[in-house]
Amino acid sequence: MSESIHIAIVVGEASGDILGAALIQELRKQFPNATFSGIGGPLMLAQGFHSYFPQDRLAVMGLIEPLKRIFELLRIRKFIREHFIKNPPSVFIGIDSPDFNLSLEESLKAKGIKTVHYVSPSVWAWRQKRVLKVKRAVDLILTLLPFEAKFYQEHQVPVEFVGHHLADEIPLHTDKMAARKALGLPETGRFVALLPGSRSSEVERMANLFMHAGVFCLEQDPLLHFIIPAANSDRYHQLHLALSDYVDFPFTLFNGRSHEVIAAADVVLLASGTVTLEAMLLKKPMVVAYKMVSLSYKILSRLIKTPFVSLPNLLAQKMLVPELLQDKATPHALGNAVMHYFDNPDETEKLVQYFQEMHVELRLNASERAADAIAKLIRP
């Protein structure tokens, strides 16, 4: 049967390329002669994937950038839709990028093509009526997090919780001393990691705030040292300029290496986002903060349906780690929250143990489980 298997996949982000490449590897174990095509990145191409367009043509974020590229995006989607209707694959898999993929999946499913969406859009958090579109668009949705699967079950959408690939990749035990050695840091001393975001606008809003919080922490403990990973070379240059005024501040700036920096730290102060999951899996006490344009915050805060924004709190369904958002994100409040971990070691150790249990819950060989679920759809 594998000789006639063709699997279509569309990804729009680098994170999707990682998932797609691992998924192809696992699907090949079940269908050794299968072919794969659609839109993918360099990791997928290395697996023999055929991409009709460069993956980065779909990598647009925010509200304005997609509008600037709307006609190009519509042309790409039209081509993919028409191509796979004329050449039906055994299954179509949209990985993340819901604004692009869900409409495509809905069109293909209407033509009798089996469809899977891998990585749930945040329908549980806001715009919950989108679950109706998901229900129309897919034969199966694969979720990374357990509370997502529960949401879809409540709405009678076929779903499989497969676990999170980061939980598979990150060891259950974090070697803090090895990370410090790899970064050229001393093994002794207290280190606080500052992660002000991966986007230019985030760094612009958060970097100085985090540094001012660091100044407050230094007043409590002058021996603290701060380590800051830049998400990429552009953010490195941006942070280098933004922090040039802090000549007496004890910090070390790294280009990339966020995983090692978090692992090396005792406490992490970070902007809300997926990185909160990485910090949780590395068993690091954290303080989560975020600021955005006032009007955007007023709009989004009315739309959000969940009581929490950080993944550790969402997973636990309770306030495990402090979330200081918008006006509550002051240097004094952030600094106090960071120092609370140092001042309360027993409480901090309990949090680390909780993170350990959550890591085990998510560590399920996600790519293998995803491939198994997709194979059940493909086979008669």
C-alpha positions as CSV (number, residue, x, y, z in Angstrom):
1,M,0.0,0.0,0.0
2,S,2.8,2.4,0.8
3,E,3.8,2.6,-2.9
4,S,0.7,4.6,-3.7
5,I,0.7,6.7,-0.6
6,H,1.1,10.5,-1.1
7,I,1.0,12.8,1.9
8,A,0.5,16.5,1.6
9,I,1.8,18.9,4.3
10,V,1.7,22.7,4.5
11,V,3.7,24.6,7.2
12,G,4.2,28.3,7.5
13,E,6.7,28.8,10.3
14,A,10.1,27.5,11.3
15,S,8.5,25.7,14.3
16,G,6.2,23.9,11.9
17,D,9.2,22.8,9.8
18,I,10.6,21.1,12.9
19,L,7.4,19.3,13.5
20,G,7.0,18.4,9.9
21,A,10.4,16.9,9.5
22,A,10.0,14.8,12.6
23,L,6.5,13.7,11.4
24,I,7.9,12.7,8.0
25,Q,10.5,10.5,9.7
26,E,7.9,8.7,11.7
27,L,5.4,8.3,8.8
28,R,8.2,6.8,6.6
29,K,8.5,4.0,9.2
30,Q,4.9,3.1,8.5
31,F,4.9,3.9,4.8
32,P,8.5,3.5,3.5
33,N,7.7,4.4,-0.1
34,A,5.4,7.3,0.6
35,T,6.0,10.7,-1.1
36,F,5.5,14.1,0.5
37,S,4.8,17.5,-1.0
38,G,3.2,20.8,-0.3
39,I,4.9,23.7,1.4
40,G,7.8,23.0,3.8
41,G,11.1,24.4,5.2
42,P,14.7,23.3,5.0
43,L,14.4,20.5,7.5
44,M,11.5,18.9,5.6
45,L,13.3,19.4,2.3
46,A,16.2,17.4,3.8
47,Q,13.8,14.5,4.3
48,G,13.0,14.5,0.6
49,F,9.9,16.7,0.8
50,H,8.9,18.6,-2.4
51,S,7.9,22.2,-1.7
52,Y,5.9,24.1,-4.3
53,F,6.8,27.5,-2.6
54,P,9.4,28.6,-0.1
55,Q,8.0,28.1,3.4
56,D,9.1,31.6,4.4
57,R,6.5,33.1,2.0
58,L,3.9,32.1,4.5
59,A,5.8,33.3,7.6
60,V,3.9,36.5,8.3
61,M,2.8,37.7,11.7
62,G,0.6,40.5,13.2
63,L,-2.2,42.4,11.5
64,I,-0.4,44.6,9.0
65,E,2.1,42.3,7.4
66,P,-0.5,39.7,6.2
67,L,-2.5,42.5,4.6
68,K,0.5,43.7,2.7
69,R,0.9,40.2,1.3
70,I,-2.7,39.2,1.0
71,F,-2.8,38.7,-2.8
72,E,0.3,36.6,-2.8
73,L,-1.0,34.5,0.1
74,L,-4.3,34.0,-1.7
75,R,-2.6,33.0,-4.9
76,I,-0.5,30.4,-3.1
77,R,-3.5,29.0,-1.3
78,K,-5.5,28.8,-4.5
79,F,-2.6,26.9,-6.3
80,I,-2.3,24.4,-3.4
81,R,-6.0,23.9,-3.2
82,E,-6.5,23.3,-6.9
83,H,-3.4,21.1,-7.2
84,F,-4.5,18.7,-4.5
85,I,-8.1,18.6,-5.7
86,K,-6.7,17.5,-9.1
87,N,-4.1,15.2,-7.5
88,P,-5.8,14.0,-4.2
89,P,-3.3,13.0,-1.5
90,S,-4.0,10.1,0.9
91,V,-4.2,12.8,3.6
92,F,-3.6,16.5,3.9
93,I,-1.8,17.8,7.0
94,G,-1.8,21.4,7.9
95,I,0.8,22.2,10.6
96,D,-0.1,25.3,12.6
97,S,-0.6,28.5,10.5
98,P,-4.4,28.2,11.1
99,D,-5.4,31.4,9.2
100,F,-3.9,29.8,6.1
101,N,-4.5,26.1,6.6
102,L,-8.0,25.8,8.1
103,S,-9.7,27.3,5.0
104,L,-7.5,25.1,2.8
105,E,-8.4,22.1,4.9
106,E,-12.1,22.9,4.7
107,S,-12.0,23.1,0.9
108,L,-10.1,19.8,0.6
109,K,-12.3,18.0,3.1
110,A,-15.4,19.1,1.1
111,K,-13.9,17.2,-1.9
112,G,-13.5,14.0,0.1
113,I,-9.8,14.4,1.0
114,K,-8.9,13.4,4.5
115,T,-7.5,16.3,6.5
116,V,-5.5,16.7,9.7
117,H,-4.6,19.8,11.6
118,Y,-1.5,19.5,13.8
119,V,-1.1,22.1,16.6
120,S,-4.3,23.6,17.8
121,P,-5.1,27.2,17.2
122,S,-5.9,29.0,20.4
123,V,-9.6,28.6,20.1
124,W,-9.8,27.7,23.8
125,A,-8.4,31.2,24.7
126,W,-10.2,33.5,22.3
127,R,-12.5,33.5,19.3
128,Q,-14.0,30.3,20.5
129,K,-16.5,30.1,17.7
130,R,-13.6,29.1,15.4
131,V,-14.0,25.6,16.8
132,L,-17.0,25.3,14.4
133,K,-14.7,26.0,11.5
134,V,-12.2,23.5,12.8
135,K,-15.0,20.9,13.0
136,R,-15.9,21.6,9.4
137,A,-12.3,21.6,8.2
138,V,-10.7,18.5,9.7
139,D,-11.1,14.8,10.2
140,L,-8.7,14.9,13.1
141,I,-6.9,17.6,15.1
142,L,-3.7,16.7,16.9
143,T,-3.0,18.8,20.0
144,L,0.2,19.3,21.9
145,L,-1.4,20.1,25.3
146,P,-4.0,18.1,27.3
147,F,-6.4,21.0,28.0
148,E,-6.7,21.6,24.3
149,A,-7.9,18.0,23.7
150,K,-10.5,18.4,26.4
151,F,-11.8,21.5,24.8
152,Y,-12.3,19.7,21.4
153,Q,-13.9,16.7,23.0
154,E,-16.4,19.0,24.6
155,H,-17.2,20.3,21.1
156,Q,-17.4,16.8,19.5
157,V,-14.3,17.4,17.3
158,P,-12.2,14.3,16.6
159,V,-9.0,14.9,18.5
160,E,-5.8,13.2,19.7
161,F,-3.5,14.6,22.4
162,V,0.0,13.6,21.2
163,G,2.2,15.4,23.7
164,H,4.7,18.2,23.1
165,H,7.8,17.7,21.0
166,L,9.8,20.0,23.3
167,A,9.0,17.7,26.2
168,D,10.5,14.9,24.2
169,E,13.6,16.8,23.3
170,I,14.4,18.4,26.7
171,P,15.9,15.9,29.2
172,L,13.9,15.3,32.4
173,H,16.9,16.4,34.4
174,T,18.5,19.8,33.8
175,D,22.2,20.0,34.3
176,K,22.7,23.6,35.5
177,M,26.4,23.3,36.0
178,A,27.0,21.9,32.5
179,A,25.0,24.7,31.0
180,R,27.1,27.3,32.9
181,K,30.3,25.6,31.8
182,A,29.2,25.6,28.2
183,L,28.4,29.4,28.4
184,G,31.7,30.2,30.1
185,L,30.0,31.2,33.3
186,P,31.3,30.4,36.9
187,E,29.5,27.4,38.5
188,T,28.9,29.4,41.7
189,G,26.8,32.5,42.2
190,R,23.2,33.4,41.5
191,F,22.1,34.0,37.9
192,V,18.9,35.5,36.7
193,A,18.0,35.0,33.0
194,L,16.2,37.9,31.2
195,L,14.2,37.1,28.1
196,P,12.4,40.2,26.8
197,G,11.0,38.6,23.7
198,S,11.9,37.4,20.2
199,R,10.3,40.2,18.2
200,S,11.6,43.7,17.7
201,S,8.5,45.3,19.2
202,E,8.6,43.1,22.3
203,V,12.3,43.9,22.9
204,E,11.5,47.6,22.5
205,R,8.8,47.4,25.2
206,M,10.3,44.9,27.6
207,A,14.2,45.2,27.6
208,N,14.4,48.4,29.7
209,L,11.6,47.3,32.0
210,F,13.5,44.0,32.7
211,M,16.8,45.9,33.2
212,H,15.1,48.3,35.7
213,A,13.7,45.2,37.5
214,G,17.3,43.9,37.5
215,V,18.5,47.1,39.2
216,F,15.9,46.6,41.9
217,C,17.1,43.0,42.4
218,L,20.7,44.2,42.7
219,E,19.6,46.5,45.5
220,Q,18.5,43.3,47.4
221,D,21.5,41.2,46.4
222,P,24.5,43.0,44.8
223,L,26.1,39.7,43.8
224,L,23.5,38.7,41.3
225,H,24.5,38.3,37.6
226,F,22.1,38.6,34.7
227,I,22.3,36.5,31.5
228,I,20.4,37.5,28.4
229,P,19.9,35.4,25.2
230,A,19.1,37.3,22.0
231,A,16.6,35.3,19.9
232,N,18.6,36.0,16.7
233,S,21.3,38.3,15.3
234,D,18.9,41.2,14.7
235,R,17.7,41.0,18.3
236,Y,21.3,40.8,19.5
237,H,22.1,44.1,17.8
238,Q,18.9,45.6,19.1
239,L,19.6,44.5,22.7
240,H,23.3,45.6,22.4
241,L,22.2,49.1,21.6
242,A,19.3,49.1,24.2
243,L,21.6,48.0,27.0
244,S,24.6,50.2,26.1
245,D,23.6,52.7,28.9
246,Y,23.9,50.0,31.6
247,V,27.7,50.0,31.8
248,D,27.8,49.1,35.5
249,F,25.1,46.5,35.3
250,P,26.4,42.9,35.7
251,F,25.0,41.2,32.6
252,T,26.2,38.9,29.8
253,L,24.5,39.1,26.4
254,F,24.5,36.0,24.2
255,N,23.6,35.6,20.5
256,G,21.0,32.8,20.6
257,R,21.6,29.9,23.1
258,S,18.4,30.6,25.0
259,H,18.1,26.9,26.0
260,E,21.5,26.9,27.7
261,V,20.9,30.4,29.2
262,I,17.6,29.2,30.8
263,A,19.3,26.0,32.0
264,A,22.1,28.0,33.6
265,A,19.8,30.3,35.5
266,D,18.4,30.1,39.0
267,V,15.4,32.2,38.1
268,V,14.0,33.4,34.8
269,L,12.2,36.7,34.1
270,L,10.6,36.4,30.7
271,A,8.0,37.8,28.3
272,S,4.9,35.7,27.9
273,G,5.0,33.1,25.0
274,T,6.1,29.6,24.1
275,V,9.3,30.2,26.0
276,T,7.4,29.8,29.2
277,L,6.9,26.2,28.3
278,E,10.6,25.8,27.6
279,A,11.5,27.3,31.0
280,M,9.0,25.0,32.7
281,L,10.5,21.9,31.0
282,L,13.9,23.1,32.2
283,K,12.4,23.3,35.7
284,K,13.1,27.0,36.2
285,P,11.2,29.2,38.6
286,M,9.9,32.1,36.4
287,V,8.2,35.4,36.5
288,V,6.1,36.1,33.4
289,A,5.5,39.6,32.2
290,Y,4.1,41.3,29.1
291,K,3.3,44.8,27.9
292,M,1.6,45.9,24.7
293,V,0.1,48.9,23.1
294,S,-2.7,50.1,25.4
295,L,-5.5,49.9,22.8
296,S,-4.5,46.4,21.7
297,Y,-4.4,45.3,25.3
298,K,-7.9,46.7,26.0
299,I,-9.3,44.8,23.0
300,L,-7.5,41.5,23.6
301,S,-8.1,41.5,27.4
302,R,-11.9,41.5,26.6
303,L,-11.6,38.7,24.1
304,I,-9.4,36.3,26.1
305,K,-11.5,33.6,27.8
306,T,-8.9,32.1,30.0
307,P,-7.8,33.3,33.5
308,F,-4.1,32.8,32.6
309,V,-1.7,33.6,29.8
310,S,1.4,31.5,30.6
311,L,1.5,27.8,29.6
312,P,2.6,26.6,33.1
313,N,-0.5,28.1,34.6
314,L,-2.7,27.0,31.8
315,L,-1.5,23.4,32.1
316,A,-1.9,23.5,35.9
317,Q,-5.2,25.4,35.7
318,K,-4.0,27.5,38.7
319,M,-1.5,30.3,39.3
320,L,1.8,28.4,39.7
321,V,4.0,31.3,38.5
322,P,3.3,35.1,38.8
323,E,1.9,36.8,35.7
324,L,2.4,40.6,35.7
325,L,0.8,42.1,32.7
326,Q,0.5,45.7,31.4
327,D,0.3,48.2,34.2
328,K,1.1,45.5,36.8
329,A,4.4,44.9,35.1
330,T,6.5,47.4,37.1
331,P,10.2,47.1,37.9
332,H,9.4,46.9,41.6
333,A,6.7,44.2,41.2
334,L,8.9,42.2,38.8
335,G,12.0,42.5,41.0
336,N,10.0,41.4,44.1
337,A,8.6,38.4,42.3
338,V,12.1,37.3,41.2
339,M,13.6,37.8,44.7
340,H,10.7,35.9,46.2
341,Y,12.1,32.7,44.7
342,F,15.6,33.3,46.3
343,D,14.0,34.2,49.6
344,N,11.7,31.1,49.8
345,P,13.8,28.1,48.7
346,D,11.3,25.5,50.1
347,E,8.5,27.0,48.0
348,T,10.7,27.2,45.0
349,E,11.7,23.5,45.3
350,K,8.0,22.5,45.4
351,L,7.4,24.4,42.2
352,V,10.4,22.6,40.5
353,Q,8.8,19.3,41.5
354,Y,5.5,20.3,40.1
355,F,7.3,21.2,36.8
356,Q,8.9,17.7,36.8
357,E,5.4,16.1,37.0
358,M,4.1,18.3,34.2
359,H,7.1,17.4,32.0
360,V,6.4,13.7,32.4
361,E,2.7,14.3,31.4
362,L,3.8,16.0,28.1
363,R,6.6,13.6,27.3
364,L,4.8,11.1,25.1
365,N,6.9,10.7,21.9
366,A,4.7,13.3,20.1
367,S,5.9,12.7,16.5
368,E,5.4,8.9,16.8
369,R,1.9,9.3,18.3
370,A,1.0,11.9,15.6
371,A,2.2,9.5,12.9
372,D,0.2,6.6,14.4
373,A,-3.0,8.7,14.5
374,I,-2.5,9.8,10.9
375,A,-1.8,6.3,9.7
376,K,-5.1,5.1,11.1
377,L,-6.8,7.7,8.9
378,I,-4.9,6.6,5.8
379,R,-5.4,2.9,6.2
380,P,-8.8,1.5,5.2
